[in-house]
């Protein structure tokens, strides 16, 4: 009976969104990619410490104790593990992922790359180790290693809006929903993503990067909402959010400042802000009763226009990233 109820609610939510978006295609079910990095079996066979048994801080300590030649050897022999270990030296991860990703992201700073499934990738724009300010963009549906360009454009726009002073991370580090369907209406993929995002921010702290501001777009805001109580972040910005799986800011249980942006033309406003039988994501973060700080977004267009150069929303995002607003 519960499964039947979930199916009915999902169908209703999907129909609502499709009607409001001029016929978006219903999504296909995705299996989240989780667990240890590719190549972990060979890493363990060499007697190396279990990647799943170390915290990012322990990873940092482990690599600190290695000679440069030993680090280079691990990079050469186990690029899939080294490139995806949160807490490992940034330069080492970039070099490992240059090997693992090959031509897909040639010449770019790839902080994580997982070819399984549709592929996951994390790219860095700027000097993540030295920048005084760091921003992380967490995307919503349809973003993966093969369809990375929309996220890359957002990251480039945000960095440019800060005068290239802020290091921006484009974090497609979880399995996103495809289209609109049951995955987008439930929190299953978001829960898997929340664990990965939490560990990622712990890794930033472990290597000495600045505490980030997180910009969580669409379904990405569900990920951020579920991770909020553990995230190492100074700001959480819910953009075009279907809900954060919380009734209000207090329920997020975070010390980060919480912001919300939603423009008047965004189709997300047509999605019911409910949570029933595991479907839907709860209260609208842009609603006054949620208690988030408001980000001006009146001149943004549609669901994906918040990072458009010249918009009030992008200017506000840049100010938040740089700590220029209180």
Buried (B, 14 or more C-beta within 10 A) or exposed (E): EEEEEBEEBBBBBBEBBBEBBEEBEBBEEBEBBEEBBBBBEEBBEEEBEEBEEBBBBEBBEBBEEBEEEEBEEBBEBBBBBBBBBBBBBBEBBBBBBBBBBEEBBEEBBBBBBBBBEBBBBBBBBBEBBEBEBBBBBBBBBBBBBEBBEBBBBBBBBBBBBBEEBBBBBBBBBBBBBBBBBBBBBBBBBBBBBBBBBBBBBBBBBBBEBBBBBBBBBBBBBBBBBBBBBBBBBBBBBBBBBBBBBBBBBEBBEBEBBBBBBBBEBBBBBEBBBBBEBBBBBBBBBBEEEBBBBEBEBEBBBBBBBBBBEEBBBBBBBBBBBBBEBE
